[in-house]
Amino acid sequence: MALDAIRGEKTLAELAKQHDVHADQIVDWKNPLLERAASVFGSESSAEPTVDLKDLHAKIGKLALESDFLSGALTKAGMLSAKR
């Protein structure tokens, strides 16, 4: 929607009605897009976010264990079919 607003092919009112949002929300999306558009092409230096892979792997493992536990419990309770 912000790109549509920048293109100017439709008014804010038309875009708001088409996407069922308030025109102010479109402006709120459009302005940051215009402010940060230059950084997409490398004119501003942007640091890559630091990601701790150990934390992410730990989170994935925890979620997998929880999912397996709940799946087993629901299967035993007859609330989940053994066939998937």
C-alpha positions as CSV (number, residue, x, y, z in Angstrom):
1,M,0.0,0.0,0.0
2,A,2.8,2.4,0.8
3,L,4.2,1.8,-2.7
4,D,0.8,2.5,-4.2
5,A,0.6,5.7,-2.3
6,I,4.1,6.7,-3.5
7,R,3.2,5.9,-7.1
8,G,0.3,8.3,-6.8
9,E,-2.0,6.4,-9.2
10,K,-4.8,6.5,-6.7
11,T,-5.7,8.9,-3.9
12,L,-5.2,8.0,-0.3
13,A,-9.0,7.8,0.1
14,E,-9.2,5.3,-2.8
15,L,-6.3,3.2,-1.4
16,A,-7.8,3.3,2.1
17,K,-11.2,2.1,0.8
18,Q,-9.6,-0.6,-1.4
19,H,-7.5,-2.1,1.4
20,D,-9.9,-1.3,4.2
21,V,-7.5,0.7,6.3
22,H,-7.6,4.4,7.5
23,A,-5.8,6.9,5.2
24,D,-3.6,8.0,8.2
25,Q,-2.3,4.4,8.4
26,I,-1.2,4.5,4.8
27,V,0.6,7.8,5.5
28,D,2.3,6.2,8.6
29,W,3.6,3.5,6.3
30,K,4.5,5.7,3.4
31,N,6.7,8.2,5.3
32,P,9.1,5.7,6.8
33,L,9.4,4.0,3.4
34,L,10.4,7.3,1.8
35,E,12.8,8.1,4.6
36,R,14.6,4.7,4.5
37,A,14.4,4.0,0.7
38,A,17.9,5.3,0.1
39,S,19.4,2.8,2.5
40,V,18.1,0.0,0.3
41,F,20.6,1.1,-2.4
42,G,23.5,1.3,-0.1
43,S,23.8,5.1,0.4
44,E,23.5,4.6,4.2
45,S,25.6,2.0,6.1
46,S,23.5,-0.5,7.9
47,A,24.9,-2.9,10.3
48,E,23.8,-6.5,10.0
49,P,21.8,-7.6,13.0
50,T,23.8,-9.9,15.2
51,V,22.1,-13.2,15.6
52,D,23.1,-15.8,18.2
53,L,22.6,-19.1,16.5
54,K,23.0,-21.0,19.7
55,D,20.0,-19.2,21.2
56,L,18.0,-19.9,18.0
57,H,18.9,-23.6,17.9
58,A,18.0,-23.9,21.6
59,K,14.7,-22.3,21.0
60,I,14.0,-24.6,18.1
61,G,14.9,-27.6,20.2
62,K,12.7,-26.5,23.1
63,L,9.7,-25.9,20.7
64,A,10.3,-29.3,19.1
65,L,10.3,-31.0,22.5
66,E,7.1,-29.2,23.5
67,S,5.4,-30.1,20.3
68,D,6.4,-33.8,20.6
69,F,5.2,-33.9,24.3
70,L,1.9,-32.3,23.5
71,S,1.4,-34.5,20.5
72,G,2.0,-37.6,22.5
73,A,-0.3,-36.4,25.4
74,L,-3.1,-35.6,23.0
75,T,-2.7,-39.0,21.2
76,K,-2.9,-40.8,24.6
77,A,-5.9,-38.8,25.6
78,G,-7.6,-39.8,22.3
79,M,-7.9,-36.2,21.2
80,L,-5.4,-36.6,18.3
81,S,-5.4,-39.2,15.7
82,A,-2.2,-41.4,15.5
83,K,-2.4,-41.0,11.7
84,R,-1.2,-37.6,10.4
